[in-house]
């Protein structure tokens, strides 16, 4: 399938702006530019209540509540941006959509960014957020047996890493994980990396720079996975994973879904044809973002009797 018309229009609009490569401007300017893309993120729907909190270790989080009912399920969301960019504001609209679709409390985590905070700082902070809301679930009106983790792009890598380490450490319990076009492996020679290296939004060069900012050495350590295809996926929680056809990360996401399935873990792989990395986040430009959000919501609701 060729690019769908909205993907073609998005590429044309990005080309007209002539955005310099992220690595050419550096982390601070990249963050400012990413934050300035708010018009393509769209406006999220109203939710019952939004709460800004600071939990231990000065970690900022934002809770989106669908209602004041007690014992609600929760989805901890780790934003994308190559571990270098993004914050609570860049993913506000996306988290609002997830809250409405899943009828769950969405908890957006403002983890520390690379390269100032290198691996595994972001992953440890995300795990700390999971542990905090597991330990204090009742204080925040959450059901400790229905805690999900999820993320888009680099946030998907963080979510899968947190699930794996929670299993290794004997908790907290993760009810399910949502991985939206996740970063999986520092292998830049997959077919999708070569096919979509340039001209489709996220580039091969971008991803090399993000990895360089995040990690010192491309190898798994004894605690935190780096290459998710090299970790033991047995015992992972039920997984919902999205890939996009014209995305450098398409093949690695597909390979992770296959690995999880081969380990007899419940996995749903939703592949979106004709579209690009970021389509769920860039809601103002892609109508198919709503289908993805609805599928995520259904995944969460089906596991919340």
C-alpha positions as CSV (number, residue, x, y, z in Angstrom):
1,X,0.0,0.0,0.0
2,X,1.2,3.5,-0.8
3,X,1.1,6.4,1.6
4,X,-2.4,7.5,2.4
5,X,-3.3,11.1,1.5
6,X,-3.0,12.5,5.0
7,X,0.5,11.0,5.3
8,X,1.5,12.5,2.0
9,X,0.1,15.9,3.1
10,X,2.0,15.7,6.4
11,X,5.3,15.0,4.7
12,X,4.7,17.8,2.3
13,X,4.0,20.3,5.1
14,X,7.1,19.1,7.1
15,X,9.3,19.4,3.9
16,X,8.0,23.0,3.4
17,X,9.2,24.0,6.8
18,X,12.7,22.5,6.2
19,X,13.3,21.4,9.7
20,X,17.0,20.9,10.5
21,X,18.0,17.5,11.8
22,X,17.6,17.2,15.6
23,X,21.3,16.5,16.1
24,X,22.2,19.7,14.2
25,X,20.3,21.9,16.7
26,X,21.1,20.1,19.9
27,X,18.8,19.0,22.8
28,X,17.6,22.3,24.1
29,X,16.6,23.7,20.7
30,X,15.1,20.3,19.7
31,X,12.9,20.4,22.8
32,X,11.7,23.9,22.1
33,X,10.9,23.0,18.5
34,X,9.1,19.8,19.6
35,X,7.1,21.8,22.2
36,X,6.2,24.4,19.5
37,X,4.5,21.7,17.3
38,X,1.4,21.9,19.5
39,X,-0.9,22.7,16.7
40,X,-0.4,19.3,15.1
41,X,-0.9,17.5,18.5
42,X,-4.5,18.8,18.4
43,X,-6.8,19.7,21.3
44,X,-7.8,16.9,23.6
45,X,-11.3,16.3,25.0
46,X,-12.4,17.6,28.4
47,X,-11.9,15.1,31.2
48,X,-13.5,15.1,34.7
49,X,-10.4,16.4,36.5
50,X,-6.7,17.0,36.0
51,X,-4.3,16.9,38.9
52,X,-0.6,17.9,38.9
53,X,1.4,16.2,41.5
54,X,5.1,15.9,42.6
55,X,5.9,12.4,43.9
56,X,9.1,11.4,45.7
57,X,12.4,12.2,44.1
58,X,10.8,15.4,42.7
59,X,9.1,13.5,39.9
60,X,6.3,15.5,38.3
61,X,3.2,13.6,37.2
62,X,-0.2,14.6,35.8
63,X,-3.3,12.6,36.5
64,X,-6.3,12.7,34.1
65,X,-9.5,11.4,35.8
66,X,-12.6,10.2,33.9
67,X,-14.7,10.4,37.1
68,X,-14.5,10.5,40.9
69,X,-15.4,6.8,41.2
70,X,-13.1,4.8,43.5
71,X,-10.9,1.9,42.5
72,X,-10.4,3.1,38.9
73,X,-7.9,1.4,36.6
74,X,-4.8,3.4,35.7
75,X,-2.6,3.7,32.7
76,X,0.9,5.2,33.4
77,X,2.0,6.9,30.2
78,X,5.6,7.5,29.3
79,X,5.8,10.1,26.5
80,X,7.8,9.8,23.3
81,X,10.5,12.1,22.0
82,X,13.6,10.0,21.7
83,X,14.3,10.1,25.5
84,X,15.5,13.7,24.7
85,X,12.3,15.7,24.0
86,X,8.7,15.8,25.3
87,X,7.0,16.6,28.6
88,X,3.6,16.8,30.3
89,X,2.5,19.5,27.9
90,X,3.5,17.9,24.6
91,X,1.4,14.8,25.4
92,X,-1.5,16.5,27.2
93,X,-4.0,16.1,24.4
94,X,-3.0,12.4,23.8
95,X,-3.5,11.6,27.5
96,X,-6.9,13.2,27.5
97,X,-8.0,11.0,24.6
98,X,-6.6,7.9,26.3
99,X,-8.5,8.8,29.5
100,X,-11.8,9.1,27.6
101,X,-11.3,6.0,25.5
102,X,-10.1,3.7,28.3
103,X,-12.3,5.1,31.1
104,X,-9.2,5.0,33.2
105,X,-7.0,7.4,35.1
106,X,-4.1,8.2,32.8
107,X,-0.9,9.2,34.7
108,X,1.6,11.1,32.6
109,X,5.1,10.9,33.9
110,X,7.6,13.7,33.4
111,X,10.7,11.5,33.5
112,X,14.3,13.1,33.3
113,X,15.5,13.6,29.7
114,X,18.8,12.6,28.0
115,X,21.6,13.5,27.4
116,X,21.6,15.3,30.8
117,X,20.2,12.2,32.4
118,X,21.5,9.1,30.6
119,X,20.3,5.5,30.8
120,X,18.9,4.2,33.0
121,X,17.7,7.4,34.7
122,X,14.5,7.7,32.7
123,X,13.6,4.0,33.1
124,X,14.3,4.1,36.9
125,X,12.0,7.2,37.2
126,X,9.3,5.5,35.3
127,X,9.6,2.4,37.5
128,X,9.6,4.6,40.6
129,X,6.3,6.1,39.4
130,X,4.8,2.7,38.9
131,X,5.9,1.6,42.4
132,X,4.6,4.8,44.0
133,X,1.1,4.5,42.5
134,X,1.1,0.8,43.4
135,X,2.0,1.5,47.0
136,X,-0.4,4.5,47.2
137,X,-3.2,3.3,44.9
138,X,-6.0,3.7,47.4
139,X,-4.8,7.3,48.3
140,X,-5.4,8.2,44.6
141,X,-8.6,6.3,44.0
142,X,-6.9,3.6,42.0
143,X,-7.3,-0.2,41.8
144,X,-3.8,-1.7,42.5
145,X,-4.8,-4.8,40.5
146,X,-5.5,-2.8,37.4
147,X,-2.3,-0.8,36.7
148,X,-1.2,-0.6,33.1
149,X,1.9,0.9,31.6
150,X,2.2,2.4,28.1
151,X,4.1,4.8,25.9
152,X,4.7,6.0,22.4
153,X,8.0,5.7,20.6
154,X,10.8,6.0,23.2
155,X,8.1,5.9,25.8
156,X,7.1,2.5,24.5
157,X,10.7,1.3,25.1
158,X,10.4,2.6,28.7
159,X,7.0,0.9,29.2
160,X,8.3,-2.5,28.1
161,X,11.5,-2.1,30.1
162,X,9.4,-1.2,33.2
163,X,7.2,-4.3,32.7
164,X,10.3,-6.5,32.4
165,X,12.0,-5.1,35.5
166,X,8.8,-5.2,37.5
167,X,8.7,-8.9,36.7
168,X,12.3,-9.4,37.7
169,X,11.9,-7.5,41.0
170,X,8.8,-9.3,41.9
171,X,6.5,-6.4,41.5
172,X,4.6,-4.1,41.2
173,X,2.0,-6.0,39.3
174,X,1.5,-4.7,35.7
175,X,-1.9,-5.7,34.4
176,X,-1.1,-4.9,30.7
177,X,1.2,-2.8,28.5
178,X,0.5,-0.5,25.6
179,X,3.3,0.0,23.1
180,X,2.7,2.6,20.4
181,X,5.2,2.3,17.6
182,X,7.8,1.6,20.2
183,X,11.6,1.9,20.0
184,X,12.8,-1.6,20.5
185,X,16.3,-2.2,19.3
186,X,19.4,-0.2,18.3
187,X,19.6,-2.1,15.0
188,X,19.5,0.5,12.2
189,X,19.7,-2.0,9.4
190,X,16.2,-3.6,9.4
191,X,14.3,-3.4,6.2
192,X,12.0,-0.7,7.5
193,X,15.0,1.4,8.6
194,X,16.5,1.1,5.2
195,X,13.2,1.7,3.3
196,X,12.1,4.7,5.4
197,X,15.6,6.1,6.3
198,X,14.7,9.6,4.9
199,X,11.6,11.4,3.9
200,X,9.0,9.9,6.2
201,X,9.2,12.1,9.3
202,X,11.3,10.2,11.8
203,X,14.7,9.4,10.1
204,X,17.4,6.8,10.6
205,X,19.8,9.7,11.5
206,X,17.3,11.0,14.1
207,X,17.2,7.6,15.8
208,X,21.0,7.2,15.8
209,X,21.2,10.5,17.6
210,X,18.5,9.6,20.1
211,X,20.3,6.4,21.0
212,X,23.6,8.2,21.3
213,X,22.1,10.7,23.7
214,X,20.5,8.0,25.8
215,X,23.0,5.2,26.2
216,X,26.8,4.9,26.6
217,X,27.0,1.3,25.4
218,X,24.5,-0.6,23.3
219,X,24.3,-3.7,25.5
220,X,21.9,-5.0,28.0
221,X,23.0,-4.8,31.6
222,X,22.0,-7.0,34.5
223,X,19.1,-4.8,35.5
224,X,17.7,-2.8,32.6
225,X,17.2,-4.0,29.0
226,X,18.4,-1.9,26.1
227,X,17.7,-4.1,23.1
228,X,14.3,-5.4,23.9
229,X,14.7,-8.2,21.4
230,X,17.5,-9.6,23.5
231,X,15.6,-9.8,26.7
232,X,13.5,-12.6,28.2
233,X,9.9,-11.8,27.3
234,X,8.4,-14.8,29.1
235,X,5.9,-13.7,31.7
236,X,5.4,-10.2,30.2
237,X,1.9,-8.8,30.8
238,X,-0.8,-8.8,28.1
239,X,0.4,-6.5,25.4
240,X,-1.2,-4.2,22.8
241,X,1.3,-3.0,20.2
242,X,0.9,-0.6,17.3
243,X,3.1,-0.2,14.3
244,X,2.9,2.1,11.3
245,X,3.9,0.9,7.8
246,X,6.1,3.9,6.8
247,X,8.1,4.1,10.0
248,X,11.7,3.2,10.6
249,X,10.6,1.4,13.8
250,X,8.0,-0.8,12.0
251,X,10.1,-4.0,11.8
252,X,11.4,-3.9,15.3
253,X,7.9,-3.4,16.7
254,X,6.7,-6.3,14.6
255,X,9.6,-8.5,15.7
256,X,8.8,-7.7,19.4
257,X,5.2,-8.6,19.0
258,X,6.2,-11.9,17.4
259,X,8.7,-12.6,20.2
260,X,6.1,-11.9,22.9
261,X,3.6,-14.1,21.1
262,X,6.1,-17.0,20.8
263,X,6.5,-16.8,24.6
264,X,2.8,-17.6,24.9
265,X,1.9,-14.1,26.1
266,X,-1.4,-12.5,25.1
267,X,-0.4,-9.9,22.4
268,X,-2.5,-7.9,20.0
269,X,-0.5,-6.3,17.2
270,X,-2.4,-3.6,15.3
271,X,-0.6,-2.6,12.1
272,X,-1.6,0.7,10.4
273,X,-1.1,0.7,6.7
274,X,-0.1,3.7,4.7
275,X,0.8,5.9,7.7
276,X,3.8,7.3,9.6
277,X,5.5,7.3,12.9
278,X,3.7,9.7,15.2
279,X,0.3,9.4,13.7
280,X,-1.4,8.7,17.0
281,X,0.2,11.8,18.6
282,X,-0.2,14.1,15.6
283,X,-3.9,14.0,15.9
284,X,-4.7,17.2,14.0
285,X,-3.1,15.7,10.9
286,X,-4.2,12.1,11.0
287,X,-7.8,11.0,11.2
288,X,-6.7,7.4,11.9
289,X,-5.4,8.5,15.3
290,X,-8.9,8.0,16.7
291,X,-9.0,4.3,15.6
292,X,-5.7,3.7,17.4
293,X,-6.9,5.5,20.6
294,X,-10.2,3.5,20.5
295,X,-8.3,0.2,20.1
296,X,-6.1,1.1,23.1
297,X,-9.2,2.0,25.1
298,X,-10.8,-1.3,24.2
299,X,-7.7,-3.2,25.3
300,X,-7.7,-1.6,28.7
301,X,-11.5,-1.9,29.2
302,X,-11.5,-5.6,28.3
303,X,-9.0,-6.3,31.0
304,X,-10.9,-4.3,33.6
305,X,-14.0,-6.3,34.6
